[in-house]
């Protein structure tokens, strides 16, 4: 009778893969959040430049959830100009009409200047943002 003996020691790399995925996804969320901020700023109406210059972004990690947010702040005496300029219909002023709008590095068309500058920036580029997140996820798995 023949005997065969082998000692096998598998290295558990799942923790390393999980860490890599978390890092890559945070990087990807940051990429798309910063892109959204830039595109929306380029698509915001322009008079003094106050609105375009007062955008904020934040990337928050809560357990296994990552969230990127972009907001604009332009208030005067209780009037929220940033929200009004995003939500209401209006005619563009001369300076706004000269702007070309924002274009994402992740695809999508040029976001028009004016109403919906933030909402349109997200909607027009959502597919490209999702593709970027998927690419980074694949990259993390193939490390």
N, C-alpha and C positions, 0 to 999 in steps of 0.2 A: 504494500500500500504506500502510495506517495502522499506526502503532506506538503502543503504550501501555506506559508504564513507571511502576512504582510501587515505592517503597522502603517496606518494611514492617519495623517493629521491634516485636516482641512483647515485652511485659514479663513476665518469668518471676516469678509470684507463688507458686509452689509452696512455697518456703521459708517465706514468710509464713503460708501456710495450715497448713503442718506445725507451725510454732511456735504458732499459734493453737489448733490441735487439742490439742497437748501441754499448753498452759496450761489450756484448758477441761477436759480430762480430769483433770488433777491437781486442779483445783478441784472437779470432780464427785466424785472419789474421796475427797477430804477431806470434802465434804458428807456423803456416805453413811457414812463411817467415824465422823465425829463424831455423826451421828444414831444409829448402832448403839451407840456408847458410851453415849449418853444413855438410849436405850430399855432397854438391858441393865441399866444402873445402876438405873433405875426399876423393873425387874422382879426385881432381886436381892433375896434375903431380907434382912430388916432386924432387927437386934438393937441394936447400938451405932452402926451407920452406917459401921463400918470398911470393910466389903466395898464398899458403894456408892461410898465416897470413894476407893477405891484401884484405880481403873481407869486404864489407859493406852491411848493410841492412837498409832499411828505410820503415816505415809504415806511409802512408799519408792519412789523412781524408779530403776529399773535399766535403763538403755538405753531401749528402747521399752516396757518393762513398768512398770506402776504397781501398787502393792500397798498396801492399807490393812489394818492389823491392830488389833484391840482385845483387850486382856487385862486380867485382874483379878489382884490379888495380895493375899492375906490368909492369911499363914502364922503358925503359932505352934508353936514347938518341933518343927519339921519336919512338922507337919500342915498340908496345903494346903487350908484351908477354902474358898477360892474354887473350886477344882476339885471338891471334894466337893459343895458347894452346887449346882454346875452338873450334875454327873453322877449323883448318888445320889438315891434316893427318900426323902423325909422328910416329917414333918408340920410345917406352918408354925406358928411361934410367934405369939403375940398381935399383936406389932408388925408382923410380916410379913403377917398376915391382914388388917390394916387398910389395907395399901398397895393401890393400884388397878392397878399395873402400868404398863408403858410403851407409848406409842403413837407410831409414827413419823410424821414430817411428810410422808413419801413414800407413805403408804398402809399397808394391812395392818390387821389387827385389833389389839386390845390384848393385849400379851404378858403372860401370867399371871405372878404373882410365884412364885418358887421354882425347883424343879428345871428345868434347861434354860434359865435366864435369859439366857444368852449365845447358846446354840445356837438357841433359839426366836426370839430377837430377830432373828437373821439369816434364818432360814427363813421366818418370817411376813412379812418385809419385802423379801425378795429381789427379787420382781417389781417393786416400787416403786423399789428401788435401781437395777435394770437400766433401767427407764424413764427415771430421772433421768440416768443415764449416756448413754443414747441421745439424750435431749433436748439435753444439753450438746454432744454430738458434732454433731448437726444445727445447733445454734447456731454452733458453730465453723466449719462449712462455709458458712454463710450470712452470714458477717461482712460 
